[in-house]
Amino acid sequence: MLAQTAPSNEDERFPLLINNSERYGDFTFSTRFQITGGSLEQIAGLVFRHQDSKNFYVVRASALGSNLRFYKFVDGERSAPIGPSISFQKGKWYELSVRAEGNQIEVLLNGTNAFPTLTDNTFNAGHVGFITKSDTTALFADVIIRYRPLETLAATLVRQALEQQPRLLNLRLYGVSGNQKELKCLAAKNSRDLGGAASETVKKVYQENQTYFGKTTEAAVVTAPLHDRNGDVVGVMEFHLKPFAGQIESTTVARILPTVRRLETGITGSKALAE
C-alpha cells in the first residue's frame, strides 16, 4: 500500500513518486487507487514515460471535478487535458491502467477503455510513478507492470529509421554514453559497428551542426546532426545509401533529412540516447 498523507494548500503542487530503477517503453501499468480526502483538490493518478520533473505523461482521476484526464508536461508546460466526465467517489476503490505501445496510449478504468486510443510521439520511453495534487490524500495498491524489455533510445531511433528507409546499406547513430565525452556508435544496422569510435567527419558534423555528403566506392553517405527538442546537437546519424548513376548531393540529402526530423521529436537530451 502506498499512501499520500501530507496535504498542502498550494494550488499548483503536484507530488510525484517515481520508480527510477527501470525505464519502460511498451508496457501496461495498473493500480487500484482510492481518494481519501482533500478540500482544494481530490486528484490521484499515474505518471508514465517520465523523463524528469518537467517532462512526462499523466492520467488522473478527479473526484471533485468528476473527470478522468490525460495530459503531458513538456519542459514544465502542461498541455490541454483530454478525457471524459466520470463520477469518482471519495473513499471508493477504482482500478486505473495505462497501456502504451509505440505512440499508442490506452487508458482503462476498471478494465474498460475510458476513451479512444491516443496517439502521441513526445516520449517513447521513461519511468513510471504516481501523482496527486495540492491537498489530496490518497491510497494506491496492487501495482502491476507488464512490459517488453526496453531497447535504448538510440536503438529505437535506428530501428525506426530503417523502417522508413528500408534500402539503407548501413546506418550508425553516434552519441555520448554515461560520463564519457567521446562520440561512440550507440546503435547501428550492423551490430559489429556498436561501440566504434566516431570518424573525423562524424566529429565535424557534431561540432559544426552541419550535414555532410560524401561518397565511397560502395555507398553515398549522408552524415547528419541529431537534435533534441531544444535544438541542441545530441548525436550524429550516418546513412549509407546505395549509389546510382547521376546521384547528386541535394536530392540525396533531401531524401534523408525528413527521416531525421521525425526521429528528433522524442529526444529530450544527449543522455537519453544511451538509456
N, C-alpha and C positions, 0 to 999 in steps of 0.2 A: 504494500500500500504506500502510495506517495501522497502527501498532504501539503497543501499551501495554506499556512495558518497565520501568515504575517501580513495583514492588510495595510494599505496605505491610501490616504485621501488624494494622492497625486493623480490627476486625471489621465495623463498620457504615460502611465507607468505600465510596462509590460514585463513582468517577471518571467524569466526563461530558465528552464533546467534542460541542459543539452548533454547528450551522451557523446563525448568526444573520442571514445575509444574505437569507433568504427564509422566509416563512410559508406553510404548506400546509394546505389544508382537505381536499379529496378527492385521494387520491394512492395510488401504490404505491411503496414504499421497500424496496429489496432490497440485500443484500450477501452476499458469501462471507466466512465467518469461520473462524478456527482458534484454539482454545485451546491455548497453548503451555506453560503452567506455572501453578503455584500450589499451596501446601500447605494453607492455610486454606480457600481457595475457588478454583474454576475456573469462572468465570461470565463470559459475554460476550453482548451483545445490542444491541437497537435502542431508542432513545428517540424518541418522536414526539408531536406536538401539545404540545410543550414550551412552557410559559408563562414559567417562571422556575425557579430551583433547587429550588423546593418543590412545583411543580405540573406533572405530566407523566405520560404513559403509558410503560410499559416492556414489552417482550417479550424474554426472555433464556433462554439455554441454560445448564445446569449439568452439567459432566462428572462432578464428584464426587457431586452429588445425583441424577444420571440423570433429569433432568426438563426440560421446557420450560414456562415460566411467563409469564403475563400478569398485571400488576398496575398500580396507579396510585399516585402520590403526590399528595395533596391537602393543601395547607397543611403540607407536610412529613410528613404521616402516611401510612404505606404501607397499602394495602388488603390484604385476604386474597388470596393468589395463586390463579390459575386456570390449569389446564393439565395435560397428561398426563405419565406417566412415559415417558421416552425415553432410551436409552443414547447418550451422546456420548463420543467418544474423544479424548483429548488428542493433538494433532498431526495431526488429520484435518480436511479442509475440508468445510464444510457451507454450504448456501445458505439464508438466512433472509429472509423477505419479510413485510411488513405491507401490507395493502390496506385503506384507510379510505375510506368513503363515507358522509357524513352521520354518523349514530350507529352505523353498522355497521362492525365491525372483523374482518377475516380475518387469520389468521396461517398462513403456508405454510412448510413445511420441505422443502427440495429439490423445490420445485414442487408439493407436495401439501398440502392443508389439514391442519393439525396437530390442530385441534379445531374444534368447531362455531362458526359466526359469533357474535361477541359483540355485545351492544347496550349502549352506554354514552353518556350525554348530558353527561358532565362537561366535556369540552373539544371544541370543534368545529373548531379550527384551532390551528396553532402551528409551532414549529421542529422539525427532526429532528436526530438525532445518534446517538452510540454510548455504551455503558455497559459497565463491568466492575465487579468488586467485590473489595475487600481486596487480597490479594497476587496476584490473577490477572494473568497476562501473556497477550496475545492479539494476533492479526492480523486485519485487515479489508481486503477488496479488492473490486474490481469493483462499486463502488457505483452503483446506478441509481435515479433518482427520475422517475417519470412522474406528472404532476399536471394537474389542471384549474386554470386561473388563478383565484386566490382573490379573492372579494369581501370587503369589510370585514365585521367582525362586526356593525356597525350595519346594513349592507345585508342580511346574512343574517337578522338578527332581524326586520327589516321584511318580508322575503320569507316567513319562517315565520309571522309574524302574519297576513299576508294569506292564506296557505293555510288558517289556522284561522278567519279571519273574512273570507271572500271577498266579502262585500257591503259592505265599508267604502267610503265615498266617497273618503276620503283617510286617510293615515297618515303621520305625521312622527316621527322619532326625533332628539332633541336631545342633544348632549353637547359635551365639550371635545375639541379636537384639538391634538396636539403640546404646545407650551408656552403655547398660548392659554388664557385664563381665561374668555372669554365663551362662552356657550352658542350653538352654531350647529346648523343642521339637517344631520346627518351622513348621513341616509338618509330616503327618502320614496317613497310610491307614485308621486307626480308628480315627475319629475326636475327640473322647473323650481324646485322648493322647495329643492333642495340648496344649502347654504351660507347660507341665510336666517337672519337674527337671530331669537332667541327673543322671544316676546311677553312682556308683563308677567305673564300668567297662567302661562306655562311657567317663568319665573324664580321665581315664588312657589311653585309646586309643587316645584321643585328645592330651594329653600331651606327650605321648611317640611315637606317629606316628607309631603305630604297630596294625596290625589286630588281633582280639581276637576271638577265637572259644569256645563256651560253649553249654551246654545242660540244658534244664529244663524238667519237666515232660511232657510238651506239645510241645516243639519245640527244634530244633537245632538253635543256634543263632550265626550269624556272625556279628561282630561289626567292621566296617572298617573306617579308616580316609578318609576324603574327602578333596581333594587338589584343589587349584586354578591353573591357568596356569603356575605360577612361582614355583609350587611345595610346597607351604606353606599350612599347615593344616588349613582349614577354617570351618570344621564341621565334624560330625560323622554320619554314616548311620548304623542302626541296623536292620538286616534282620532276620526275624523269619521264618524258614522253617519247613515243616512237617517232623518229624523224620521217619527213616526207619531202618530196621534190617541191621546191618553191616555198618552203616554210619560212615565214618571216616573224620577227620578234613581236610586233604589235598584235597580230592575231593570236599567237600562241599565249602571250601573257593575258590577253583579254579572255581567253578560254579558261584560265586558271583562277584569276582574281575573284570572280563571283563565288567560287567554292571557298576561298579563304575568308571572304567577308561573312559568309553564312556560318562558318565554324567559329568565328570570333565572338559571336553573340553571347555564348555561355561562359566566357573566360573572365574570372574575377581578379586574376593576378598571376604572376610568374610561378609562385609556389604551388598553385592549383594544378598546373600541368602534370606534375610528378605524383600527385595524390590519387 
